[in-house]
């Protein structure tokens, strides 16, 4: 299964191509982790969404027809634990104890939402508004497919099809975003697909749209150039073992940039960071011993509040 992945200025994608296919892959991992009596996640919509995209290898992966047990990262249990750590962090950021909704926040923005189903599966307060922003083709596909499945959002979901490199703040305001209310933002698995200046513009816009008490969650790499400049080929080789011909190095921007923690702390955000190793232990999992995990071992998931 070869997936078109080369990037270009102003490029676009759907859930079966380029960056969109990585969102489908992540949804496939969530679908796997939601299977069985001892499921680590509860995302019942991930499976039908992936099947609707129609990328055969991801469907076979969900169905257990592709298994690789001799790789510490590609074993089914290892993949399920990895996606569980990531998904639980962002779920709890929104609706967990001491999360955004506990703090009284009633509008959330999911940036580059892909096939994220949180607007449908989390237990939101009745007056919650959830904005989803992604490429128009991705937003249209997910909205249409979930409607055909009869899925109903558990919040006031407002999907917005706009490129994050364009004037998405204006599109957000046009859909009713209230700049006078605190907001909970997530940028999950997004930043490596943005150039350094696009990343700065993204956080500039988030900060400009946020009132005190707003929150944001994303990933932090203390040395993005080393992490993503040296290891995408290894990650692509891992994916090839799953039958997924996706060249990660063609999708990402491993350029010099300000780290997330540096940006947020210098722009009035109070940051809390938890390393991925800490979150594995928090979830009762053992962090995999592998060259690839060593490369990202200092990665942190961060949550910040605007003072």
Long-range contacts (C-beta under 8 A, 24 or more apart in sequence): 1-55, 1-56, 1-57, 1-243, 1-244, 1-245, 2-245, 3-55, 3-244, 3-245, 3-246, 5-246, 5-247, 5-248, 5-250, 5-251, 6-250, 7-250, 7-251, 10-163, 10-165, 12-135, 12-136, 12-137, 12-163, 13-135, 13-137, 13-138, 14-135, 14-137, 14-138, 14-141, 15-53, 15-114, 15-115, 15-137, 15-138, 15-141, 15-142, 16-53, 16-54, 16-55, 18-251, 19-193, 19-251, 20-114, 20-135, 20-137, 20-138, 21-55, 21-246, 22-189, 22-193, 22-246, 22-251, 23-112, 23-114, 23-115, 23-116, 23-138, 24-49, 24-50, 24-53, 24-55, 24-58, 24-114, 24-115, 25-58, 25-239, 25-244, 25-246, 26-83, 26-114, 26-115, 26-189, 27-114, 27-115, 28-58, 28-59, 28-61, 28-62, 29-79, 29-80, 29-82, 29-83, 30-83, 30-87, 31-62, 32-61, 32-62, 32-76, 32-79, 32-80, 32-83, 33-79, 33-80, 33-83, 33-84, 33-87, 35-62, 40-80, 40-81, 40-83, 40-84, 41-83, 41-84, 41-87, 41-88, 42-121, 43-87, 43-117, 43-121, 44-121, 45-117, 45-120, 45-121, 45-146, 45-149, 45-151, 46-115, 46-117, 48-145, 48-149, 49-115, 49-117, 49-142, 49-145, 49-146, 50-115, 52-141, 52-145, 53-115, 53-141, 57-242, 57-243, 57-244, 58-244, 60-243, 61-242, 66-242, 66-243, 68-241, 68-242, 71-238, 71-241, 72-288, 72-289, 72-290, 72-293, 73-238, 73-288, 73-290, 73-292, 73-293, 74-238, 74-241, 74-242, 78-288, 81-280, 81-283, 81-285, 84-283, 84-285, 85-276, 85-279, 85-280, 85-283, 85-285, 86-188, 86-189, 86-301, 88-283, 89-217, 89-274, 89-279, 89-301, 90-118, 90-186, 90-188, 90-217, 91-118, 91-122, 93-184, 93-186, 93-215, 93-217, 93-303, 94-118, 94-122, 94-124, 94-184, 94-186, 95-122, 95-123, 95-124, 100-184, 100-215, 101-125, 101-128, 101-184, 103-182, 103-213, 103-215, 104-182, 105-181, 105-182, 105-183, 105-184, 105-213, 105-214, 105-215, 106-181, 107-131, 107-177, 107-178, 107-181, 107-182, 107-183, 107-184, 108-155, 108-183, 108-184, 108-185, 108-186, 109-133, 109-172, 109-177, 109-183, 109-184, 109-185, 109-186, 110-186, 110-188, 111-164, 111-185, 111-186, 111-187, 111-188, 111-190, 111-202, 112-164, 112-187, 112-188, 112-189, 112-190, 112-193, 113-138, 113-139, 113-142, 113-159, 114-138, 114-142, 115-142, 116-188, 117-146, 117-151, 119-153, 119-154, 119-155, 119-157, 120-146, 120-151, 120-152, 120-153, 120-154, 120-157, 121-154, 122-154, 122-155, 123-154, 124-154, 124-155, 127-156, 128-155, 128-156, 129-155, 129-156, 129-158, 129-176, 130-155, 130-156, 130-157, 130-158, 131-158, 131-159, 131-160, 131-172, 131-175, 131-177, 132-157, 132-158, 132-159, 132-160, 133-160, 133-162, 133-164, 133-168, 133-171, 133-172, 134-161, 135-161, 135-163, 136-161, 136-162, 137-161, 164-190, 164-194, 164-198, 164-202, 165-198, 168-205, 169-205, 169-208, 169-209, 172-209, 177-209, 179-209, 179-211, 180-211, 181-211, 182-210, 182-211, 182-212, 182-213, 182-214, 182-215, 182-306, 183-209, 183-210, 183-211, 183-214, 183-215, 184-214, 184-215, 184-216, 184-217, 185-210, 185-214, 185-215, 185-216, 185-217, 186-216, 186-217, 186-218, 187-216, 187-217, 187-218, 188-217, 188-218, 188-219, 189-219, 190-218, 191-218, 191-219, 191-260, 192-224, 192-228, 192-252, 192-253, 192-254, 193-251, 193-252, 193-253, 194-253, 195-253, 195-255, 196-253, 196-255, 196-256, 196-257, 196-258, 198-253, 199-257, 199-258, 200-257, 200-258, 200-263, 203-260, 203-263, 203-264, 203-267, 207-267, 207-268, 207-269, 207-306, 210-306, 211-306, 212-306, 212-307, 213-305, 213-306, 214-305, 214-306, 215-303, 215-304, 215-305, 215-306, 216-264, 216-269, 216-303, 216-304, 216-306, 217-301, 217-302, 217-303, 217-304, 218-260, 218-301, 218-302, 219-260, 219-299, 219-300, 219-301, 219-302, 220-259, 220-260, 220-261, 220-273, 220-299, 220-300, 220-301, 220-302, 221-259, 221-260, 221-296, 221-298, 221-299, 222-259, 222-298, 222-300, 223-298, 224-254, 224-255, 224-256, 224-257, 224-259, 225-254, 225-255, 225-256, 225-257, 226-295, 227-254, 227-295, 227-296, 227-299, 228-252, 228-253, 228-254, 229-254, 230-295, 231-292, 231-295, 231-296, 234-291, 234-292, 235-292, 238-292, 260-302, 261-300, 261-302, 264-302, 264-304, 268-306, 268-307, 269-304, 269-305, 269-306, 269-307, 270-304, 270-305, 270-306, 270-307, 271-302, 271-303, 271-304, 272-302, 272-303, 272-304, 273-300, 273-301, 273-302, 274-300, 274-301, 274-302, 275-299, 275-300, 276-300, 276-301
